[in-house]
Amino acid sequence: MGDYATALGAKLRGIRQQQGLSLHGVEQKSGGRWKAVVVGSYERGDRAVTVQKLAELADFYGVPVVELLPEGRVPSGAEPATKIVINLERLQQLPAEKVGPLARYAATIQSQRGDYNGKVLSIRTEDLRSLAIIYDMTPGELTEQLIDWGVLPPEARPAKDDI
């Protein structure tokens, strides 16, 4: 059917597997509402799933519908930085009351990666989204704040359409 259907199916399969369910387990748990063959065809991308069915599946799995959508969906709010490379040297120079959550987050990632070069740290867009929640900002607002602090370079700013 296409790349999107395949990606959607992978998300559906991932949620099902996270819940420890087989295809037949879905059929049993749903009392026959969701047939194993139908859910399997959604997961393979062989069968189109309607918005209504997707919402019902999300409800069955107990997750928000957005969790079933593949990456590449249209994000809400301002776009985050396209390349997120934190200047750790600059981060260490800033007051802890401003950058405490970011500094702890960066230290945790360094520890997990065993990466202690101390100069820069690359983070994922999802990391930036998580940090934005901590700072009570949109990812775009946080990107601007990090640029203002000198933790991100100005070229990290997302491209904007000419007005």
N, C-alpha and C positions, 0 to 999 in steps of 0.2 A: 504494500500500500504506500509506503514511503518512509522517509527518515523520521518524520515526526511520529507516525504511528509506532514505529519500532522503538523510539525513545520513550514514548508514553507507555508502551508495553513493558519496557525495562523498569520504569518507575513503579508500575503496578506490581510486577513480579517482586521487586525489592521490598515493597511494603508488606506484601503477603509473606515473604520469607522472613522478614524481621519479626513477624508475629508468630512464626513457627508453624505456619499452615501450609499443607500441601494443597494442590488443586481440589482433591477429594475432600480435604479437611474444610475448605471453604464451602463446598456443597453441603457437607454435613452440618457445619456450624450455622449456615444460613437456612437450614431446614429445607433445602432444595431450591431456595430463591435464586441462588447463583449456581448454575450448572458448571461443573469442572471443565467441560469442553468449551463453553462460552468464555469463561474467564481465561482459559488457556489460549484461546484464539485472540482475545484482547491483548494478552501478554506477548504473543508472537507478532502482533501487528497485522494479523491476517484478517481481522474483522474490525470495522469502525465502531467506536463506542460513542454514543450520543452524549451530549452534555448532561442530560437527565440521568443516564445510566452511570456516568462518571461521578455525579453528585451522590447517587445512591451507593456506589461502591465506596466512596470516601466515608459516607456515614457508616456503612457496614464495618469498615476498617477502623473507624474512630479517628480519622485524620482530616485536616482541612483539605478541601479540593485542591488548593494550590500545591500541596505536597505530592499530588499525583501527576502534576504537569511537568514536562521535561524542562531542562535548562533552556535558556533562550527565550523564555516568556518575557513579556514586556514588564519591566520592573516599575514599581510606583515611586514617585518622588524623583529627586535629582539623581543622575547617574554617578556612581562612584568613580574613583580614579581608574584609569585603564591599566597603568603599571604601578604597583604599590610596593615601593622599596623604601623602607623606613631608614632614616639616617640615625643610627643608634648613638653616635657621638653627640649629635645635637640633642637628642632625647635626654641624654644624661645631664646636659647643661640646664635643662628647664626645671622649674620648681615642681616638686613632687605633688603639691596640691592641684596642679594643672594636669599633669601627665601621669599621675599614679596608676590609673587603670591601664593605660597604654603601656607603661613601663613593665607592669606585672605581666600583661599579656605577652609582650615581646620576650620577656625573660622565660616565660613558660614555653613558648615556641622554641626558643634557643635550646632550652633544656631537653625538650622532646626530640629535637633534631640533632643534638650534640654539636651545635653550630655556635661557636664562641669567638668568631673573628672580631666581634665588637664594633664593626664599622657600619654595616648595613644588614637589613633583614628583609627578605621578600615575604609578603603575606598575600593570601588569596583574597579575592573580592568578598567571599563569605566571611573572612576574618574581619574585614572592614565593616561589613553589615552588623556583625556581632558587637564590635566596638561602638558603632553608631548608637546601638540600643543602650549600651552602658552609659554613653555620654548624652543620651536623650536628644539625639540629632538625627537628621537623615544622613545617609552615606555621603551625599554631595556636600552637605554642610560640614560634616566631619572632615572630608577631604580638604575643603577650604581652610578649616581651622588648622589642620596639620601643615598645610602650605604656609599659613601665617606664622606658625611656630617654627618653621624651617625644618620640620621633620620630613616633609615630602618636598620634592622640587616643584617649581611652578608648572613644568611640563607634565606633571601627573594629573593636572586638571583635565577633565574630560573635554573633548572637542565639542563646541557648540555651533549650531547653525548660524550663518551670517544673518544678521537682522537688518 
